[in-house]
């Protein structure tokens, strides 16, 4: 489709809180993991 869905590791720093390293999902609207379930829900073959 458009952009490639991906998961990246990001580091968030703040002077008020401890540094956090998190995995962030980018372009979640491009994920294709529920296509079959959605087709089934709408009766699409």
Secondary structure, 3 states (H helix, E strand, C coil): CCCCCEEEEEEECCCCCCCEEEEEEECHHHCCCCHHHHHHHHCCC
